[in-house]
Amino acid sequence: MRIGRSARAALALATALLFAAAPALARGLTIVRDVEIEEHVRAIADPLFASAGLVPKEVDIYLVKDERLNAFVAGGQNLFLHTGLVARTTTPEQLAGVIAHEVGHIAGGHLSRQVAAREKALGQMLLGAALGLAAAAAGAPQLGTAIIAGGATVAQSGVLAFTRSQEQAADQAAVTYLAAIGLPPRGLVEFFAVLEAQDMRMAAEGDVYRRTHPLTRDRVAFLEARDAASPWRGRTLGPERAAVHERVRAKLDGFLADPQRVLAAWTGETVPARIARAAAQHRRGAVEEAVALAKGLVGERPDDPFLQELLGQILFENGRIAESIGPYRKALALRPDAALIRLGLARALLELPGGRGTEEAATLAREVTRAQPRDAGAFRTLGIAEGRLGRIGPASLALAEAAVLARDKAEARLHLGRAQQAIGPSDPSWLRLQDLLRAADDLPEPRERDPRRR
């Protein structure tokens, strides 16, 4: 992938923040952020949360970059879905079935019945790393560019495994939750069939889902019987949701799978196929081919914010900063509520030569921090913009906020010290500075570096 100098610098800076943020967790768990994908998953999951008596906005969903089929809950009301699972569910109903099953574990209190120390360690590791960093910590807010470091060993091999009785209880709950939104359990039955079809590959990769969610013939038989008796048998989420699901799968494949495999698999002139190929060409460094595909999509569907965003991302990440501004602006005009698109435009403006976009970038980043106050990447962008504008107090405060969210005590102390020199008691930011000082004091002390290691 070819990245222009200014875009590369931004990515390097944010990546440095990422690994400084959690040096003990700097391998493995990668959180993917993308507006279209997140909205699709939420559209499926929120009604299921509500049917289980949960408050949807109180359940956090994280998309984990991992090609293996897996989904798990941890640390309370937190749902983690592997990108491989989402990409291999061929229908939205299959994804709904998996989510309904995981909701059964949450609502059934199964997590609290596990060994307390193991639950606490996993929850703290995942959520401590996830807090604030997930939004855009690696330089661009779209798919595959926002990452956080997590405990790979704990996250993948130490994920809580459920007993057969808990699995059966979650299946029964899933049937109830699906029925409440007018769906049969067919999707979950089909997902189990996907697992069966992956036996050879899963044996080689490590069958994560089967280890953490024991699959038995009795479970399959139960779900098939419930599907046959369901008054909603044959009902789906509809063609529009199916079309979005296909786009989501194409985007995940295009940005995360092997580019050559993507180009061979996603042929034809459908919108999802061209999205997948545009992303794959972008990743393999075929810039003109990627731009041509993205521009063709935008030309046909100029009112699609996610296609405008895709074009903006491809241009930005290949150093064509000025060209990326227009698509980003159009995407934001179409979806002014999308904080990740707003942040993408802010970062592009920040990279314009001569600093001519810096003031607007600061304004946009500030708006994102208000909408997503746990987004360390947004505060980092705001701090950089404020610093370039010579506003030392606001810059130091924003960078301190990013460091506190990233749980980096040393970095937080550095920026808070600078903020204290620039912000006095009469400043409106004084109270927030005091809050951050207390929050930084509560962070764990940084581990001393081994002098024998370079």
N, C-alpha and C positions, 0 to 999 in steps of 0.2 A: 504494500500500500504506500503510495507516494504522498507525503504530507509536506506542504510548504513550510518554510522556515518559521514564520510567525505562528502558524497553527501548531507546529511541532513544539515550539517553545511553550505554548499554553498547555499542551498535553503533558509535557515533561514536568512543568511546574506543579500541575495538579496531581500527577502521579507521585511526585516527591512528597506532597502533602499526604497522599494516601498511605504510603509506606512509613512515613514518620508517625502517622496517627496511631498505628497499632503494630509495632515491630514484632511483638510476640505472636501476632495473628496474621502475618503477612504472606500466608500461602493458602490458596485454595478457594474459599467461598467467594463467588463473584455475583454481585447483584446487578441485574439488567434493568434499565429504566427506559420506557418508551410509552408515550401518551396513548397511542392507538391500542397497544397491547394491554396496558393497564386498564383502560376503559372497557375493553372487551371482557377481560377476566372479571372486572367488577360487575359488569352487566349480568354475568352469569352467577357470580358468587353472592352478591348482596341479597337477592331474594331468598337464597338458601339460608344465609345467616339469619334473616328476619324470620323465616319459617321455623328456625330452631330456637327462637326467642332471644337471639343475640342482637346487639345494636351494630349494624353493618359498619358504621364509621369507627367503631371501637376495635374492629378486627383489622390488623395490618396484614397485607399480602406482599410477599417478596418473591420475585422471579429469579431463581438461582441458575447461573450459567453452568449447565452440566448436561451432557447429552444422554445420560442414563435416565431411565424411567424412575422417577421418584416424586413423592410429595410427603410432607410431614408437617406436624405442628410442634411448636416449642415455645417455652417461656410464657405460657398463658394463651391469649387470643392472637396468635401469630401463625399464619399459614405460609409455608414455603413450597413453591412449585418449581420443579426442574424444567428448564427450557426443553429438554429432550422429551419430557412427558407431554408438554403442551404441543410441541411440534408433531408428535406421533399420534395425537388424538385426531382422527380424521373428521370428526364431527364435534360441534359444540356440546352435543348431548353427552358424549364421552367425557369431556372435560367437566361438565356439570355433575356427572356421576362420581368422578374422583373427588371433586370438591365436596359434594354432599357427604361422602364417606368420611373425609377429614373433619368436616363440621360435626359429624357424629362423635368423633374422638374428643373434640373441644367441649361440646355440650354435655357429653357423658362424663366429663371430669376424669378421663383416663390418664391424662398427664399427671394429675396429683397422686395417682395411685402407684406411680413408678418410684424407684428409689430416689429419695429426696436429694441427695448429694449429686446424683447424676443429672437430674432435672435442673438443679440450680446451676451446675457447671455449664451445661449446654445452653440454657437460656441466657446466662450472663455473657457467654462467649459470643453467641450469635447476635443478641440484641445490643450488647456493648459495641460491637463492631458496626452493626447496622445503623445505630442511632446517628442520624444526620448525614452520614456519608453516602447513603444510597442514591441521593438525588442526582448528583452530577460530578462526582469527585475526580473523574479522570479527564476532564477537559472539554467534553461536548455532551449534551444531555440526551442524545438519542440512543437508539438501540446499540448495545455493546460497548458504549463508551463510558458509562458510569459504573464504576466498580468499587467494591469495598473488600478489604481483606478479612477473612474469617478463619476459624480453626478448621482446616480441611480434615484433619484426622478425626476430630470430635464430630464435625458436621456430617461426615460421610459414613464413618464406621461406628460412631457412637450415638447415632440418632436413636431415639427411643424406639424399641421394638414392642409391639403390642402382642398380647396373648390371643389365642384363638377365640376365647370367649369375648374379648374386647372387640375383635374384628367382626364377629357375628353381631354384636350389639351395634357397632357402627354401621354395618350393612342394613340392619333393621331400621335404624334411625335415618339412614340415607333414603330408603324407600319412602318413609314418611315425609321427609323434607322435599323430595322430588314430587311426590303426589300433591303436596301443598301448593306447588307452583305449576301443577298440571302436566307433569312429565312422568312416564313410566321409568323403571330402572334399566331399560334397554341399554342406555349408554354405558352404565357400569359393567353390564354383562359383556358388551363389546370391548371395553377396555381390558377386561380379563382375557378375552380372546387375543388381544394384541400382545399381552404378556405371554400367552402360550406360544404365539407365533415367533416370539423373540428368544425362545429357549436357548438356541445355539449361541447367539450373540451375547445374551445376558450372562451365560455361563462364563464367557471369556471376559466380559467387562466387570462382572461383579453384580449379582442380581440384588440391587439395593432394595427395590420395592418388595421383593419376595422375602428378604430377610427381616424387614421392619413391619411388613404386613402379610403374615403367613396366609398363603392362598390354598384353600382346600376345595375338594370336589363338592363338599356339603355347602360351602358358601355359594359356589356357582349354581348349584341346583336350587338353592333357596331363592336366589335372585331371578333365575329363569322362571321359577314357578310364580313369583310375584309379578314378573313382567307379563306372563300369560294371563294372569287374573286382573291386571290393572285396567281400570276404566279409561285410562289415558293411553292405552296401548296404541302404538303407531304415531303418537303425537310428537312433534319436534319443536324446537325453538324458532322455526321459521326460516325461509330462504335468506332473509336479510342478515340474520345472525350467522347463518352458515357461510355466506359470502365474506363476512368480516373474519370469520374463523380461518378461512382459506388464505386471506391476506396476512393474517397473523402468522400462520404456519410458513408462508412464503418469506415473510420478513425475518423470522427466526432462522430459517434455513439459509437465507441469503447472507445474513450477517454473521452467522455462527458456524455453519457447516463448511466442509471442504468446498472451495469455489468450483473446482472442476466437476465435482459430483453435482453441485447445484445447477451448473450450466447444462449438464446432461439430463438432469431430472425435470427441470422446470422449462420445458419447451413450449412453443405455441405463443399466441399473442394475447392471452388473457391478462388482465391487470395483475393478478397475483404472480403469474409467471414472469412478467416483465419486472415487477418489484424485486423478485428473488434474483433475477439475472443482473439487474442494476447494482444491487448490493454486492453480489459476487464479483462482478467486474471491478467495482470500486475497491474491493479487498485485494484483488490480484494485481492492482496497479494499472488496469486498463481504463484510464481516466476518461478518454474521449468516448469509449463505448458506454461507460456508466452514465456519463452526462447526457449522451444522446438518448439513452433509454429513459432516464428520469425526465428529460425535457419533453419527450414524446408523451409520457404519461400526463405531465402537467398541461401540455397543449390540449389533450383530449378532455381532461377533467380539471380545469383551472380553479374550481371551487372546492377542491379536495385539500384540506389543510395538511394532511399527512403526506401527500405526494409533494406539495410545496416544501414541506420540511425535509423530505428525503433529498430533494434536489439541493436545498440549502446545505444540508450536511455533507453531501458528496463534494460540492464545490468548496466548502470551508475546509474540510479535512484534506483537500488536495491543494491548499494554499491559494485558492482563487477567492480571496476574502471579499473583495468588492462585489464580485458576481453573486456571492452567497447572500448578500444583504436583502436583495429584492425578494427572493423566494421566502426567506425567513419573515420579512415584513408581511408578505401576503398570507403566510401561514398563521401569523399572529392576528392579523386582521380578521381572518376567518374563525379563529379560536382564541379570542382574547383572554379566556379563562385558563388556558393551558400554560402553567408555570414553566414547564420544561422547554416549550417553544420560546417563551419570553427569555429564558436564560440562554438559549441557543443564539438568539439575536443579540443579546448583550455581549456574549463572548465574541461574536463576529465583529461587532462594532468596536470592541476593545482592541481588536487586532488591526484595525484600519491604520495605515501609515499617517504619521503626523499628529496622531491623537485626536483626529477630528470627530471620532465617534465616542470619545471617552465619557463625556458628560451624559449623553443619552444612555450609554452602557451602565453608568452608575445608577441612573434613575430606574432603569429596567431591573437591574439586580436588586435594588432596594425593594422594589415591588414584589420580587420573588421571595425575598426574606420575610416579608410580611405575610405572604400567602403560605409559605412553607418554612416556618421558623426553626425547623430541625434540619434544614438543608445546609450542611457545611460548605458544599461547593458554591452555593449562591453567596454565602458570606465571604468566601475567599475571593470570588469574582468582584464583589462589592469593595472589598478591602484593596484589591489591586487598582481598581478604577479610582477610588478615593485617593490613593497614594499618588497616582499619576497626575491627579488634579491638585496635588500639593496640600490636601486636607489631612494632615497627619493624625489629628485626634480621631476623626471618624474612620480613617483607614486602619489605625491600630486597634480600635474597638471592634471593627468588623473582622479583622484577622484573628483577634483574640476569641471572638465568638466562634469562628470556624474551628480554632484549635480546641476550645472547650468541647464543642460537639464531637470533634474527632478524638477526644479523650487524650490529647497530647499535652501533658502538664508543662513540660519544658517550653514548648512553643507558646502556650498560653501565657506563661509567666513573662516571656520575652515581650510579647505584644502588649500585655497589660501594663508592664513597666513603662513602655513608651506612651501608652494611653494616659497613665497617671500624670506624666509630665505635660501633656497637652490639654487635659480636661480638668477643669476646676469645679468646685462645689456649685457655682452658679450656672454651669452648663446643663442643658436639659438631659444630656447623656450621663450625668454623674451617677444617678441612681442605678442605671444599667451597668455602669462600670463596677459599682459596689457589688451588684449581684454576680457579675462574672468573677470578681476576685474571690468571693465565697465559693462559687462553683469550682474554680480552679484549685482552691485549697482542698476541696473534697476529692479531687482526682487522685488516683494512685501515683506514688512516686515513680518516676521513670527508672527503668532498670539500668544499672551501671554497665557501661560497655566493657567487655573483656579486652584488656590492653594487648593480649596476644593475638587478637583478631583484627585484621585490617578492614 
